[in-house]
Amino acid sequence: MFDTTIAALGPLALIALGLTLLWVAASGIDRSATSNDLVVMLLRTVGWVMLLVGLLVMLAFMSHVFALFLWIVTIVVLISTVVRYFAAEQQSLLWALTVAAERGIPLESAARAFAEERNDRIGRRATRLADYLEAGVPLSLALKRSKTFVPSSIMLAADLGQESGTLGAALRQAAGQIDESETTLRWTLESLFYVAFVILFSGGAMTFLMIKIIPVFKRILEDFGMDVPPVTEALIAVSDALASGWPLLLPLVLVWSLFIADGLGWYMGVSPNNLPVLNRLWWSADCALVLRWLATSVRQQRPLAEVIRTLAIRFPQHRVRMRLEHASSRIDRGADWCDSLRSAGLIRRSESALFKTAERAGNLDWTLDEMANSGVRRAAYRIRAWMNIAFPVALLLLGLIVLFITVGILWPLAAMIEGLA
């Protein structure tokens, strides 16, 4: 009993000591002295290691056979929490820069004021950002050099907005689009991850049941000389097929594992544009971003050919840059900009006709903005519609499989018990 108590208190002591070291690193050292940077980094590293080891040992002590699964969940949750915390803090810095740009306040002053209120890593990055801005470095390049990581659409807004003189409006528009897109993506990924995880976990359990348990159950029925019900015969046939043809299920397992990896990657801070499958869902958002910049150029009375050429160089996504380069080359050869974008696959035929009509009517900027918003909403509705169909269908199929296995096993067992009685 005493040894068990000591073993339980050990992980708690590690967790408490780790939290203490993290607190000391966050508030107990004067950050104005550059000589303390190494000490702060060492305290933070040791604190996180102690906290993580304490949590993992405690989970192993409490869960035994499920320790590996709980370890993975704990690590993912910790990484996701840290990433989302720093993303929220950087979002605060971004909104401060947006307000400053809209009201004509120097960006370096806003970044410096933000940094003076903090003594953590975000504050130090804001200080470096202010130093670069004071040196005359453009905002997009200053964000990169100060390692202030923001979404690619924000970098594009900072680059083109500062060039066109609409930095505040560009940053606010890009930030609003990110909020709308992440809301849709979060709902989609939560549903998709839940279904994929339940099906993958249940499929693994059912496969083990079919391959290892059902053959033993079959021999028991044969030893008792019982008449096998039709449902049980079908269950045994499926079990024999899985035992001989399980490699055929590997592609399906890989697909479901990919969905789970995408969900975990997004929760851990990976951009949707860098995740397989999910980057395809973001095509409408990328096209909408192109249309919004074209609308901005129309309001500024800038040539659309020049803006398309600039976007072909600076757009963050490679696949969109390639299509913009194709459209730009067609425009240089004398083609209409609407036809060029349609040929590149960035707009549809109906949108091309609408833009030509709006250009003649003099309200092209409003039409481009409305079609951009419509494209994002249409993509969101499409994703939600597919998920509203796939989610109940997947759960229904899973329930039918569980019902099939349950009836196939319990029916002969009930008959066997009745015969023994």
N, C-alpha and C positions, 0 to 999 in steps of 0.2 A: 504493500500500500504506500509506504514511504517512497520507494523508488518510483512508483507511478506518479506521485505528486511532484517529485523533483523533475521527472521527464516532462510533465505538463508545464511546470513553471519555467523551464529553460527557454522554450520558444517565446513565452510571454516576456521574459527578460530581454531577449534579443530584439523583440518588436519595440519595447519601451526604450531601450538604448538607441535603437535606430531612429525612432521619432525624436528623441532628445538631440541627437547629433544633427538631424535635419533642421530642427528648430534653431540650434546654435548657429548653423551655417546660414540660415535665413535672416536672423535678427541679432545675433550676438556678436558680430564682428563688424568693425568699421570698414565699409566698402570704399571709402575715399582713399584708403591706402592701397596702392597697387600691389604692395608686397604680400598682402593677405590673400591674393587670388588663388595661390597654390594651396593655402590652408583651407580656404572655402571649398575648393574643388575636392580636396582629400576628405574633408568632413562629409560633404554631400555624397561622395562615392561610398565611403564606409557606411554611412547611415542608410543608404538605399540597399546596400548588400545585406546589412543586418536585418532590415525590415523584411526584405524578400525571403531570406533564409528562414527567419522566424515564422513567417506565414506558411512557407512550404512545409517546414517541419511540423507545425501545428496541424495543417491539413492532413499530412501523412499519419500523424498520431490519431486523428479523429476518424479518418475515412478508410484507412487500410487499403483495400483492393481498388478503391476508386480514387486513390491519391493522384495518379497520373492525370486523370481527367480533370480533377479539381485544380491541379497545378497549371494545366493549360488555360483553364478558365480564369484563374487568378492572374496569371501573367498578362493575358489579353485585356482583362479589366483594368489592371494597373497601367499598362501602356496606353490604353484608350483614354483613361482619365487624365493622365499627364498630357497627352497630345491635345485633347480637347481643352484642357485648361490653358495651355499656351496659345492655342488657336483663338480662344475667346479673348485673351489678353492682347494678342496682336490685332484682333478685330477692334478692340477699344482704341488702340493707337491709330488704326486706319480711319476710324470715324473722327478722331481728333484732327487728322490731316485733312479729311474731307470738309469738315466744318471750317477749318482755317482757310482752305482754298476757296470756298464759297464766299467767305466774308473778307477776303483780301488780306488775311493775316499771313505773315511769312511762315512758310512751312517749318523752317528751322526753329523758330520760336515756339511753335506748337509742339514739335518733337522734344525740345529742351524742357518745356514745362511738364510734359508727360513724364520725362525721365526723372525729373526732380522729385516726383511724388512716389518713386519706387526705388528699391534697392536690390532688385532681383535681376535675373538674366534679361528679361524684357526691358527693364530700365537701362541696363548697360547697352543693349542694342539700340534703344531709342537715342541714347547719347551719341553713339557712333553715327547713327543716321543724321542727327542734327549737325555733327561735325562735317559730314560729307556734303550736306545741303549748304552749309555756310561756305564751303569751299567752291560752290558753284556746280556741283555734280548734279545731273538731272535726277528726278525722283526715282525713276525705275532703276537706274544704275546704282543710286544710293541705297535702295532697298536690297539689292543683290549684295553689294559690298558690305553692308552692315549685317548681313545674314538675317534680315527680317523677312521670313518666308511668308508670302501671301499667294493666293490663287493666281493662276496664269491670266485670268481675265482682268484682275486688278493690275497686274504688271502692264498689260496692254493698255488699260485705261490711263495709267500713270504716264506711259510713253506717249500715246497719241493725244491725250488730253492736255498735257503740258505743251505739246507742239502746236495744238490748235487753239490754245487759250481757254479751254473749257474743262480744266482739270477737276474742279469741284463737282460739276454736273456729271462728268464721266465716272469719277470714283463712286458717287452716290448711285448712279445707274448700275454700275457693275456690282456693287455690294448688294443692292436690292435683288438683282438677278441671282446672285449666289444664294441668298436666303430662300428665294422661291424654289430654286433648283434643289437645294439641300433638303427642303421640306418634303418634296416629292420623292427624292432618292431615299431619304431616311425611312419613309413609310414603305416604299417598295422593298428595300433591303431587309427591313425587319420582318416583313411577311415572307420574303423569299428565303431568308436565312432560317426562319422557323420551320418552314416546310421542308427545306433541303436537309436540315439537321435531323428532324423527326424521321423523315423517310430513310436517310442514310443510317441512322442509329437503329431504327426498327428493322430496316432491311438486313443489317448485319446480324441482329438477333434472330430474325426469322431464318436467315440462311444457315446459321449455326444449328437452329432447331431442326431444319429440314435435313441437314446433312448428318448430324450426330445423333439426334434424339429419335426422329421418326423411324430410321432403320431398326433401332432397338425396340421401339414400340411395335413395329411390324413383326419382329421375331416373337415377342411376347404373345401377340394375338395368334400367331401360328402354333405356339406351344399349347395354348388353351383350346385350339381347334374351333375357334369362334367364327361365325359368319361375319365378314367384314362389311360394314355399311357402305353404300355408294360414295358418300362424302369422304369417308376414310380411304377408300380405294383411290379416289382422285387425289387426295392429299399424299398418299404413298407414291403415286405416279409422278406427281410434281416433285417430290423429294428425290426420287431416282433420277429425274431429268436434271435437277440442280446438281446432284452429286457427280453426274457425268459431264454436264455442260456448263459448270460454273465459270470457266474463263470467258464465256460469251457475255457475262454480266459486267466484266471489268470496264468496258467503255461507259456504261451507265454510271458505275461507281465513280469513274474519273470525272464525268460531267457534273454529278452532284457535288463531288469534292471541290470542283472549280467554283461552283456557286458559293459554297461555304467559305472557300479561301477569299473570294471577292468580298463577301460580307465582313470577314475578319479584317481584311486589308483596309476597307473603308473605315471600320470602327477604330483601327489603329492609325488613322491619319493619312493613308495613301489616297492620292487624288483619283477621282473616278475616271479621268482621262487616261490614267496609267494602268487601269485594271481591265483585263480581258472581259469581253461580253458587255460590261457596263459602259465602256467607251462608245459602243454603238448606240446606246440609249441617249447619249449626250450629243448626237449629231444635230438634232433640232436646236439645241441651245447654242451650239457653235454657229449654225446658220443665222440664228436670231441675232447673235452678237455682230455678225457681219452687216446685217441689215440696219442695226442701230447705228453703227458707225457711218454707214452710207447716209442715213437720215441726218446725222450731225453735220456731215460735209455739205449736204444740200442746204441746211439752214445757214451755214457759213459761206455759201456760194463758192465752194471749192469744186474743181472738176472731179467728177466721179472716177474718171480713169486714173487720176493721180492717187486718189484714196485707195482704190483697188490695188494699185501697184504697191502702195505703202503697206497695206494689209498683207499682201503676198510675201513681204519680207519680214514683217514683225509679228504676224499672228502666231500664237504659241503652239497650236496643234499642227503637226506636220501634214496630216492628210488634208486639212483645210488650206494650208499654204500651197500645196501642190495644185489644188483646184483653182485657187485664186491666181496662181501663176498662169494656168491654162487660160482663164478668163482674161487676164491682163494681156497675154500675147494675142488673143483674138481682137481685143480692143485696139491694140497697136496696129493691127492689120486693117482696121477700119470697120470692124463689126460693131453693132449696137451693144451697149453695156448690158441691157436686159437679156438679149440673146446669148451673150457671152457667159453670163452667170447661169443661165438655163443650160447651156451646153456643158458647163463645168459641173452641173448637178447641184448647185447651191440654191436654186429656186426652181419652182415647178412652172409648167406652161401657163397655168391659170394666173399665177403670181406675176409672171412676165407680162402678160396682157394687161393686168391690173396696173402695174407700175408704168407701163407706156401711157395708159389712159390718164393716170394721176399726173404724169409729167406734163402732158398737154393741158391738163386742168389747173396746174400750178399748186397742187397740194401733195407733192411727192414725199416730202419729209414726214407728214402726218401718216401717209399710207405705209411708208417703210416701217415706222414705229409700230403701227397697228398690226401689220403682218408679222413683225418680229414677236410681239406679245402673243399673237394668235398661234404662232408656231410653237412657242414654249408651252402654252396651255394645251394645244392639241397633242403634243408629245406626252404631257402629264396625264391627260385624259386617256390616251391610248395605253400607257403603262398601267394606270389604275384599272382600266377595263379588263386587260389581260389578267391582272392579278386577281380581280374579283371573280374571274372564271376559274383560273388555275388553282386558287387557294382551296375553295370548297371541293373541287373535283379531286385534288390530291388527297385531302383528308378523307373523302368518301371512299376512294379506292383503298386507302390504307385501312380504314375501318372494315371494309369488305374482306380484305386479306386476313385481318385478325379474326373476324367472324368465321371465315372458312377454316382456319387452323384450329380455332377453339372447338367448333362443332365436330371437326374431324377427329379430334382427340377425345373429347368428353363423351361423345355418343357411344363408342365401344367400351369406354371405361364404365359408363353407367350400366351398360348391358352386362359387363363382367361382374360388377358388384351385385347386380340383381341375381345373376346366376349362382354366385357364391353364397348369397343369403338363402 
